[in-house]
Each structure stands twice: as C-alpha cells, then as structure tokens.
C-alpha cells in the first residue's frame, strides 16, 4: 500500500486549476448580477425620493390653503366677507374677542379673552365690531388703536378679567350703553391669485393685510385656471 501522504500529493497534482475563460465568464456573470442589483437600488431610491417630493409639494400647497380656511372659519356670518370674486377674497378676520366695559376719556374699555400675544402684537387692526341687542354686529372701520388700560372702567361695570385675558382701551370709541356686549377687534385680510414672484410666469396665492399693505406670497405655482368658488346665501349655484 502507498503511504496516505503520497496518495494525497498525487491527487492534488492531478487537479486542474481555473482557466482564464472560466474566470472571465465568472466575472461577466458577477458584473451582470451586480449591475442588476445596483439598478434595483437606484430605482428604489428614485421612487422614494419622488414620493418624498410629492409629499413636500402637497404640504407646500396645503399650508396656505389651511391658513385661508382657518381664517375663513373665524369670520362673522353677517358681514365677515367683504368681497369675493374668482381671483380674490377679502375677509374681516377677528384677532381678539371680549366684552365691552364702557367708555372712558374718548375711548372704549374692553375686557379681552385670552389670545396669542404674538398674533395680537403683529395684527394690523382695521377696526372693531360690537354686537347690538338685535344680535347683528355693527362694524367701525378706519384707524384703530389699542393700548393697555381700562381696569377701573371694567371694575365699575362688574366685568371680571378672565384668567389669561387683558384689559385694553380702543379708539375710536364705541357708542355708550354697551356694557356687557360682545365685541372684537379685526383685521382685513385679502387673498389673491396673482402673478408669482417666486416662479415668474406662473400664478401664486398672495395674502395681504389691508391696513398696512403688508403682503406675502404663500405658495406657487398654481394652475393658471386656479380660482375661488363659493356659494351665495339663498342661491343654489
């Protein structure tokens, strides 16, 4: 019998190595598989990126529309909408509500309910309104100012300050005899579809505070045919 190590050496010596052709075939197959996997990953990455961009695009248009809807929900039903057309809507948007305490020194004292201080400080007041005994609101438009004060007037009218609220005086004054009536301060806000400044040649949605003329483009581009549609009271179209 041959020794075991001699047989093993003979077996290894008879084994054939990998040829150049086999190596090339293996590398080609590996390259094809690798390219296919890379294309799959690239396709999935592009699909995910496109999906993310679509979500972002919806968010860009949803945010200004939500702002418009939020302010539209706050308007008083009788005279809250000043004007409405296919390209523009003008609203009287309340920024603070409260109760009338009475008149003092050429102004009217109000006890306001809690309101966001930043929103109130940045508001461009266009006027104030008070509720008449009939339930209809009467509006006063023009230069309206507000300052802290009115504590004595509210105390005299037995109107307590709500926690988190504030007492202010506003001008021009409201009529006398309104103690306890609901009142609010408002700003006139106009929304327009107009030429975009962010994307020239396209349509943008603009928001303007009429008291100061401050305007901002909320979103673009909208379709050239974008417009407001609405119902009129007691009409079915």
LOGU-908381 format. One record per residue (C-alpha): residue in one letter; x, y, z. Coordinates in steps of 0.02 Angstrom, whole numbers, plus 32768, in hexadecimal, padded with zeros to 4 digits. Layout:
BEGIN
AXYZ/...
end
This chain:
BEGIN
X800080008000/X803780B37FD9/X804B8125806C/X7FB5819B8087/X801C8239806F/X805C81F87FC7/X7FAA81D77F88/X7F7182877FBC/X800382D87F63/X7FDC82757EC5/X7F2482A97ECC/X7F4F83627EDD/X7FCB83567E4F/X7F4483127DDB/X7EC583A17E04/X7EAE84247D7D/X7EAE84E07DAB/X7E3085667D73/X7E4985977CBF/X7E4986487C7F/X7DA7862A7C1F/X7D4E85EE7CBD/X7D8F86847D1C/X7D4F86FB7C96/X7CA486A67C92/X7C9786B07D50/X7CC787687D51/X7C4A878D7CC7/X7BBD87367D24/X7BEE878E7DC5/X7BED88357D69/X7B4088157D20/X7AFB87E87DCC/X7B4F887F7E1B/X7B0988F77D98/X7A5A88AE7DAF/X7A6488C57E6D/X7AA789777E57/X7A1A89A27DDF/X799B895D7E5B/X79E389C57EE9/X79E98A617E7B/X79368A497E42/X78FA8A347EF5/X795B8ACE7F2D/X790F8B367EA1/X78618AF67ECA/X78778B237F82/X78BB8BCF7F54/X782A8BEF7EDE/X77AF8BBA7F64/X77FF8C307FE2/X77FA8CC07F65/X77428CA17F43/X771E8CA77FFD/X77828D4A800B/X77258D937F77/X767D8D6A7FC6/X76B78DB6806A/X76EB8E578013/X763E8E6D7FC9/X75E28E2A8061/X762E8EA780DD/X75EE8F478089/X75468EF98062/X75378EC8811A/X75618F7B814B/X74D98FBC80D8/X745A8F3E811A/X74898F6281CF/X746F901D81BA/X73D090038154/X73858F9B81E1/X739D902A825C/X733D90AF81FD/X729690EB823E/X720890AB81D2/X71B0915181B3/X723991C18172/X72D9915D8183/X72F0914A80C8/X730A91F6807A/X732691C17FC5/X733891207F63/X736391007EAE/X73B490777E48/X746190BE7E69/X745291157F12/X73FE91047FBD/X7400918B8043/X73D5915E80F7/X73BE91B4819E/X7422913D820C/X740C914E82CA/X74AF9155832B/X746B917083DC/X73BF9162842D/X737B919F84D3/X72F79205852C/X72D792C0852A/X72F6930F85D5/X72C293C085A5/X730794638563/X738F94CA85B6/X73E89566857B/X73BE955884C2/X73E2949D84B7/X738B93F984E0/X73CA937F8563/X73C392C68536/X73E2922A859E/X743291B5851F/X743390F88526/X74DD90A08520/X753190B28477/X75DC90888432/X7648911E845C/X76B2910F83BE/X7618910A834E/X75CD91A183A6/X7670920483A0/X768991E082E6/X75D4920182B5/X75AE9291823F/X750C92CE828E/X748B930C8211/X74009330828E/X739092E98314/X72E092A6831E/X725E929483A7/X71C0922E83B4/X711F928F83B8/X7084925B841B/X703B92168378/X70CE919D836C/X711591F482D3/X71C9923182DB/X71F092E682B6/X729B9309826B/X730893A2827C/X739593AC81FD/X7428942281F3/X74C394478258/X74B093E182F6/X752793E58389/X753393788424/X7592939284C5/X759693488574/X751B939085F2/X74639396861D/X7472933B86C3/X740A93BA8723/X738293BD869E/X737492FE869D/X736F92F8875B/X72E6937B875D/X7281931386E2/X729D9275874D/X72F1921E86BB/X737991AC86FD/X7419918B869F/X742390D88660/X74C1907D8693/X75409097860A/X74DE912785BF/X750591E085BB/X74AD928885CF/X74C993078545/X748493A98501/X746093C18449/X743D945683DA/X73D194908387/X735494778415/X72B9940C8405/X720C9453842D/X71DF946784E4/X717393E9853F/X71C4934B84FB/X7203930885A3/X7208924B859C/X71F4924084DF/X726591CD847A/X72E892268413/X738191F983AE/X741492478355/X7434921182A2/X74A99225820F/X747B92288158/X74D4919C80FC/X74D29187803F/X750190E77FE5/X752A90F57F2B/X755D90867E9B/X75DC90F57E42/X767F90E77DDF/X770490907E46/X77A790E47E77/X77F690407EAE/X77D78FEA7E07/X77CA906C7D7B/X774490497CFB/X76DC8FE17D74/X764D90057DEE/X766590187EAA/X75F190277F40/X760A90CD7F9B/X75D291098047/X75C591C4806B/X75A09223810C/X753D92B680C9/X755E932A815E/X7619932C813D/X762692EA808C/X769C926180C8/X769391D2804C/X76E39128803A/X76DE909E7FB8/X76A790018011/X76C18F7F7F8A/X76E38F637ED2/X76CD8F287E4D/X76118F167E3D/X75BE8EEB7D99/X75958F807D2C/X74DD8F537D3D/X74E38F507DFE/X74538FB27E48/X73E18FC57EDE/X73358F777ED7/X72AE8F967F57/X71F48F947F79/X7188902C7F97/X710690278020/X705B8FED7FE1/X70A28FBD7F37/X70C08F0C7EFA/X71518F307E83/
end
